[in-house]
Amino acid sequence: MMTSTSDRSREWARLGAKARLVEIDQERAEILREYPDLGRSSLGGAAHRRSRPKLTPAAKRKLSAGMRKYWARRKALAAAKAKA
């Protein structure tokens, strides 16, 4: 079975993107070797994100009820605007 031209083009693009990501990772490593203090900046990604506290089941129920009210109000306003 022959592969279509668009499938081959997509595969070549995917391989090129993969190669570019490897280059970017290498460049990033070189930059961090030259400027190690940049590794501790806010650009570090997920390691520097704050984690949220876990919600208790009661807090989840309260949040859920509040969101149901919020969306009900929005739906009612949209319906009122549609009628007008």
C-alpha positions as CSV (number, residue, x, y, z in Angstrom):
1,M,0.0,0.0,0.0
2,M,1.4,3.4,-1.0
3,T,1.8,6.2,1.6
4,S,0.2,9.5,0.5
5,T,2.4,12.5,-0.1
6,S,0.8,14.4,2.7
7,D,1.5,11.5,5.1
8,R,5.2,11.5,4.0
9,S,5.4,15.3,4.3
10,R,3.9,15.1,7.8
11,E,6.4,12.5,8.9
12,W,9.3,14.6,7.6
13,A,8.0,17.6,9.4
14,R,7.6,15.5,12.6
15,L,11.2,14.3,12.3
16,G,12.5,17.8,11.7
17,A,10.6,19.1,14.7
18,K,12.1,16.3,16.8
19,A,15.6,17.2,15.6
20,R,15.0,20.8,16.4
21,L,13.8,20.0,19.9
22,V,17.1,18.1,20.5
23,E,19.0,21.2,19.3
24,I,17.0,23.4,21.6
25,D,17.7,21.1,24.6
26,Q,21.4,21.2,23.8
27,E,21.4,25.0,23.4
28,R,19.6,25.3,26.8
29,A,22.2,23.1,28.5
30,E,25.0,25.2,27.0
31,I,23.4,28.5,28.2
32,L,22.8,27.1,31.7
33,R,26.5,25.9,31.9
34,E,27.5,29.5,30.9
35,Y,25.0,31.2,33.2
36,P,24.1,28.7,36.0
37,D,22.1,31.4,37.9
38,L,19.5,31.3,35.1
39,G,18.6,27.8,36.2
40,R,17.1,29.2,39.4
41,S,15.0,31.8,37.7
42,S,11.2,31.7,37.1
43,L,11.9,30.4,33.6
44,G,12.7,27.0,35.1
45,G,9.2,25.6,34.5
46,A,7.2,23.1,36.5
47,A,9.8,22.8,39.2
48,H,9.1,26.4,40.3
49,R,5.4,26.3,40.2
50,R,3.4,26.6,43.4
51,S,1.3,23.7,44.3
52,R,-2.3,24.3,45.3
53,P,-3.6,22.9,48.5
54,K,-5.8,19.9,48.2
55,L,-9.6,20.5,48.5
56,T,-11.5,18.7,51.1
57,P,-14.7,16.9,49.9
58,A,-16.8,19.6,51.6
59,A,-14.9,22.3,49.8
60,K,-15.3,20.5,46.5
61,R,-19.1,20.3,47.1
62,K,-19.3,24.0,48.0
63,L,-17.3,24.9,44.9
64,S,-19.4,22.7,42.7
65,A,-22.6,24.2,44.0
66,G,-21.3,27.7,43.4
67,M,-20.3,26.9,39.9
68,R,-23.7,25.4,39.1
69,K,-25.3,28.7,40.3
70,Y,-22.8,30.7,38.3
71,W,-23.5,28.8,35.1
72,A,-27.3,28.8,35.7
73,R,-27.2,32.7,36.0
74,R,-25.1,32.9,32.8
75,K,-27.5,30.6,30.9
76,A,-30.5,32.6,32.1
77,L,-28.9,35.9,31.1
78,A,-28.0,34.5,27.6
79,A,-31.6,33.2,27.2
80,A,-33.0,36.6,28.2
81,K,-30.7,38.4,25.7
82,A,-31.8,35.9,23.0
83,K,-35.4,36.7,23.6
84,A,-34.9,40.5,23.5
